Amino acid sequence: MGTRPICEEIAHRLGRVESVLDVGCGDGALVRCLAERVAREAIGVDIAGSTFSEKWIAEDGSSHLAKCTQDDAHAMKSLADSHFDAVVTVHTLHHLADPVAALCEANRVLKPGGAILIADFAKGHGGERIWRETFYAPEQVDTMLKKCSFQWVEVQQVPGEHFLFALGKKMKGPLRSKTTMNEEAIIQAIQRVQHPQINCSLVDLGMVQDILVSEDGVSLKLVLPFLGIPTVIREYMANNLQQAVAGSDAELEIQVAEMTPAQRQRFLTLEQQNWKA
């Protein structure tokens, strides 16, 4: 997948952010595109890539920066903690000597609540034979991200292709050890959260499942009819769920999954019957 299609896919999945980091930026072509389409500040790092810094003023008067520097993805010493709204890594994960270390470093430079987006070839791609590369299966990427404390992990292999996209979110804060709301009250609050455009709760639509309340926090599964929907939509629902448990003293952990065909058909039927005019 070329630079422009990848850039458009990143824009679709992340939306607009203030700052983005491209790990493994190479010649910097993607960094320049990200500075135009995704963020006002796009920084790239590569252990042996191009170095440049370009600034310009967009038509709306906003200033934009595209910059690439040489740095090691495993220890990005030039970058401060909690600086970026998003981190992307394209065609890079399989090149990393220690991908888990690099992903944990990406977590470090992300702001709380920030997103990481990975795009890379998947296990089984012909490049494993031709180029003697090692690519990862979706479940391996899922495990790597979770080892680095990313939440909302969603890994999607492109149908019919050995290519995958993975998305994860940095926690907004540490899990607290106790909850001040009792289990019944928390579950009832979550059950009352409504879909913004359908006259049904997220629970009734089958979008919220496996609610678990313990002394370590609250967790649930957000089950989407389709993966790859814009981040802004997922965040809207997640924020409403966060507000529902705001009276508790625990962080809400959300895992993302995709509906089965039967679940999706039920959702679409309810959507048609209860769509807000």
Secondary structure as UniProt FT lines:
FT   HELIX           3..14
FT   STRAND          17..23
FT   TURN            26..27
FT   HELIX           29..37
FT   STRAND          39..46
FT   STRAND          52..57
FT   TURN            59..60
FT   STRAND          63..70
FT   TURN            73..74
FT   TURN            77..78
FT   TURN            81..82
FT   STRAND          84..90
FT   HELIX           93..95
FT   HELIX           99..109
FT   STRAND          110..122
FT   TURN            123..124
FT   HELIX           127..130
FT   HELIX           138..147
FT   TURN            148..149
FT   STRAND          150..157
FT   TURN            159..160
FT   STRAND          163..170
FT   HELIX           183..191
FT   TURN            202..206
FT   STRAND          208..214
FT   TURN            215..216
FT   STRAND          217..224
FT   TURN            227..228
FT   HELIX           231..244
FT   TURN            245..247
FT   STRAND          252..258
FT   HELIX           261..274
//
